[in-house]
């Protein structure tokens, strides 16, 4: 009788756990919010060291007194099964950025990607002119690692790549979000 009770309890637990597995929701569309921080003091100091101008030193000191050390840029990625739209959010403090401008501390490109066709359209702002660029998506060779990290409640695996011959990229992906909205379909990567 005792063995029957243990077997019955085990079967009950097995059935209950399978019920929970059926209720798992996989996101097929949504919006991801990104935040990028740039250490403006370090960037300006690097620029100042390249220049022998005393003006840069004064500008750097004035910037340190009046501005925050980190410039925070926000953006969103709206995704569905086969389309993504990356949109930068306008910087609220843009008027307080003094004269200093560095391409690495800005973001002005809106990118629409059609994953089914392998094409993307980018709206680029270059020196106050806006251009539309259409091209095929870049093929990136990702190296999947064994490193895991929990991000927003999802277990994510690390992947590394080199793009444009010199830019080292680290990405974390999960197969729990079955949308290939990352750079070259990272969620669909296999080991």
C-alpha positions as CSV (number, residue, x, y, z in Angstrom):
1,X,0.0,0.0,0.0
2,X,2.8,2.4,0.9
3,X,4.5,1.8,-2.6
4,X,1.2,2.4,-4.3
5,X,0.8,5.7,-2.5
6,X,4.4,6.8,-3.4
7,X,3.8,5.9,-7.1
8,X,0.4,7.7,-7.1
9,X,2.0,10.8,-5.5
10,X,4.8,10.7,-8.1
11,X,2.2,10.5,-11.0
12,X,0.2,13.3,-9.5
13,X,3.3,15.6,-9.3
14,X,4.3,14.6,-12.9
15,X,0.9,15.6,-14.1
16,X,0.9,18.9,-12.2
17,X,4.3,19.8,-13.6
18,X,3.2,19.1,-17.1
19,X,0.2,21.4,-16.6
20,X,2.5,24.3,-15.7
21,X,4.7,23.6,-18.8
22,X,1.6,24.0,-21.0
23,X,1.0,27.5,-19.7
24,X,4.4,28.9,-20.5
25,X,4.1,31.9,-22.7
26,X,6.6,32.5,-25.4
27,X,6.9,36.2,-26.5
28,X,6.5,36.5,-30.2
29,X,6.2,40.2,-30.3
30,X,7.0,43.1,-27.9
31,X,9.2,46.0,-27.2
32,X,12.6,46.0,-25.6
33,X,14.0,49.2,-24.0
34,X,17.8,49.8,-24.2
35,X,19.9,52.2,-22.2
36,X,23.5,53.1,-23.2
37,X,25.8,55.1,-20.9
38,X,28.9,57.0,-22.1
39,X,31.5,58.3,-19.7
40,X,31.8,61.8,-21.1
41,X,34.7,62.7,-18.8
42,X,36.8,59.9,-20.1
43,X,35.9,60.6,-23.8
44,X,36.6,64.4,-23.4
45,X,39.9,63.7,-21.6
46,X,41.0,61.4,-24.4
47,X,40.1,64.2,-26.9
48,X,41.9,66.7,-24.8
49,X,45.1,64.6,-24.7
50,X,45.1,64.4,-28.5
51,X,45.0,68.2,-28.7
52,X,47.7,70.6,-27.5
53,X,45.2,73.4,-27.2
54,X,44.8,75.1,-23.9
55,X,41.2,75.8,-24.9
56,X,40.4,72.0,-24.7
57,X,41.7,71.9,-21.2
58,X,39.5,74.8,-20.2
59,X,36.5,73.3,-21.9
60,X,37.1,70.0,-20.2
61,X,37.2,71.6,-16.8
62,X,34.1,73.6,-17.5
63,X,32.3,70.5,-18.7
64,X,33.2,68.6,-15.5
65,X,31.9,71.4,-13.4
66,X,28.5,71.8,-15.2
67,X,27.6,68.4,-16.7
68,X,27.1,64.9,-15.4
69,X,29.8,62.3,-15.9
70,X,27.6,59.9,-17.8
71,X,25.4,60.6,-20.8
72,X,22.5,58.2,-21.0
73,X,20.9,57.4,-24.3
74,X,17.7,55.4,-24.6
75,X,16.2,53.4,-27.4
76,X,13.5,50.8,-28.2
77,X,13.4,47.7,-30.3
78,X,9.8,46.7,-31.3
79,X,9.7,43.2,-32.7
80,X,7.3,40.7,-34.2
81,X,7.9,37.3,-35.7
82,X,9.7,38.6,-38.8
83,X,10.1,42.4,-38.4
84,X,11.9,44.7,-36.1
85,X,12.0,48.5,-35.6
86,X,14.9,50.1,-33.7
87,X,14.1,53.6,-32.6
88,X,16.3,56.0,-30.6
89,X,14.5,58.1,-28.0
90,X,15.4,61.8,-28.2
91,X,17.9,63.0,-25.6
92,X,16.0,65.3,-23.2
93,X,19.3,67.0,-22.2
94,X,20.5,67.6,-25.7
95,X,20.6,71.4,-25.2
96,X,23.1,71.0,-22.3
97,X,25.7,69.2,-24.2
98,X,28.0,72.2,-24.8
99,X,29.9,72.2,-28.0
100,X,31.4,68.7,-27.6
101,X,30.1,66.1,-29.9
102,X,31.5,62.6,-30.5
103,X,29.8,60.0,-32.8
104,X,30.1,57.3,-30.1
105,X,28.0,59.3,-27.7
106,X,25.0,59.8,-30.0
107,X,22.4,57.8,-31.8
108,X,20.2,59.1,-34.5
109,X,19.5,56.1,-36.8
110,X,16.1,54.4,-37.0
111,X,16.4,50.9,-38.4
112,X,13.6,48.8,-39.9
113,X,14.5,45.2,-40.6
114,X,12.4,42.6,-42.5
115,X,13.9,39.3,-41.4
116,X,11.9,37.2,-43.9
117,X,13.5,39.0,-46.8
118,X,16.9,39.7,-45.2
119,X,16.6,43.4,-45.9
120,X,16.9,46.5,-43.7
121,X,16.2,50.2,-44.2
122,X,18.1,52.7,-42.1
123,X,17.2,56.4,-41.7
124,X,20.6,58.0,-41.0
125,X,21.2,61.6,-40.1
126,X,24.6,62.9,-41.3
127,X,25.5,66.5,-40.7
128,X,21.9,67.6,-40.4
129,X,20.9,65.7,-43.6
130,X,18.7,62.7,-43.5
131,X,19.3,59.7,-45.8
132,X,17.5,56.4,-46.3
133,X,19.9,53.4,-46.8
134,X,18.5,50.1,-47.9
135,X,20.7,46.9,-47.8
136,X,20.8,43.3,-47.0
137,X,21.3,42.3,-43.4
138,X,24.9,41.7,-42.3
139,X,26.0,38.1,-41.9
140,X,27.8,37.7,-38.5
141,X,29.6,34.6,-37.4
142,X,28.7,34.3,-33.7
143,X,30.8,32.1,-31.3
144,X,28.5,30.7,-28.7
145,X,30.0,30.4,-25.2
146,X,29.0,28.5,-22.1
147,X,28.6,31.6,-20.0
148,X,25.0,32.1,-18.7
149,X,23.3,35.1,-17.2
150,X,19.8,35.8,-16.1
151,X,18.4,38.9,-17.8
152,X,14.8,40.1,-17.2
153,X,13.9,36.7,-15.8
154,X,15.3,34.8,-18.8
155,X,18.3,32.5,-18.8
156,X,20.6,33.9,-21.5
157,X,23.7,32.6,-23.1
158,X,26.7,34.7,-24.2
159,X,27.8,35.0,-27.8
160,X,30.8,36.9,-29.2
161,X,31.6,38.2,-32.6
162,X,33.8,40.6,-34.5
163,X,32.2,42.9,-37.0
164,X,33.6,45.4,-39.4
165,X,37.0,43.8,-38.9
166,X,37.7,45.3,-35.5
167,X,34.6,45.8,-33.4
168,X,34.3,43.1,-30.7
169,X,30.6,42.5,-29.9
170,X,29.2,40.6,-26.8
171,X,25.6,39.6,-26.9
172,X,23.3,37.6,-24.6
173,X,20.4,35.7,-26.1
174,X,17.7,33.3,-25.1
175,X,15.8,30.7,-27.0
176,X,12.7,31.5,-24.8
177,X,11.9,34.4,-27.0
178,X,11.4,32.8,-30.5
179,X,12.0,36.0,-32.5
180,X,15.0,36.5,-34.6
181,X,15.2,40.2,-33.9
182,X,18.8,40.4,-32.8
183,X,21.8,40.8,-35.1
184,X,21.5,38.0,-37.5
185,X,19.1,35.8,-35.7
186,X,21.0,35.2,-32.5
187,X,18.0,33.6,-30.7
188,X,18.0,30.9,-33.4
189,X,21.7,30.0,-32.9
190,X,22.6,26.5,-32.2
191,X,25.8,25.2,-30.5
